[in-house]
Amino acid sequence: DNLAKMLREMHFSKVLGTAVGTYSINDTKFEVKLEEYLSKLESSDAPFLMCAYNMGTHENRDSEVGEYKSTLSGGGNEYYNKFYNYDMAIGKLLKFIDNSNLHGNTLVVITSDHCAYPSAKFNTSFGTQRNVFVGKVPLYLYGPGIIKQGTFDAQGMNSTALVPTLLDILGINDVKNYFVGCSIFEKECSSIFSKMGWYNKIYVSTEGSKEHQILPTDDLKEEF
C-alpha cells in the first residue's frame, strides 16, 4: 500500500486503515471510527496530530445503504447524495468534539486534495461550465475558543498554501515544510506555484475569478 508507506516515512506514530478492503469504507462508518479513536485521545493532555482521508465523496461513489440521501432529485443524484451524506457525517463529528474534552483545545481542519471531476452530470447538477480538472476546494477551520468565526477569500491560492496557512495561524514561523506555496494571509507571495495547477500536461492558472488554461513559458515548464 503506497499511501501507507508514504505516511510511515513521514513519521506518523500510527497508521490506521491499511487492511484489505478499508479503501471502500463509506463516510458514515468512517465518522464512527474517527469518534472511536478520538475518544481514546480526549482523556490525555498530550498534544496530537491526526490526519484522516475519506473516500465517500470521490467520483463514481454514491451514498450506500444506510447512509443519507438528498431529497433533491428524489435521491437519484449521486453528487447530491454523497455530499449531503458527508456533510451529515462531519456535522456528527463536530458535535462529538463539542461535547467532549477536546472542545476548546482542538483545531479541526477540513479540506480536499482536489476538486470534483467536471463531468457533464456534475456541471449540470451544480450549474457550472468548468472544463478543466482544476477548481475551488474548501478550507474549513473549526475551533471554538481558538479561532474567530468568519470567512476569507484566498484570491485564487491553491492547496500548496495549506501547511503554510496552518503554521501562520499557529504562530509558527521560519520552519521548513514540504508545501511550496504561501499562507493565504500573506499579501505578497513569491511562489509561482501558489496560483497554478497542472494535470495531464495542461497548465491552469487560478489567478482572477475563474480558473483558465494557459500556455506555459519555458521557465514555467522547467519549474514544474
Secondary structure, DSSP 8 states (H G I E B T S, - for coil): -HHHHHHHHTT-S-----STTGGG--HHHHHHHHHHHHHHHTT--S---------TTSTT----TTS---SGGGGT-HHHHHHHHHHHHHHHHHHHHHTSTTTTT--EEEE-SS-----HHHHHHHT----SS-----EEEE-TTTS-------TT--GGGHHHHHHHHTT--S---S--S--TT-S----TTTTEEEETTEEEE--SSS-EEE---HHHHHH-
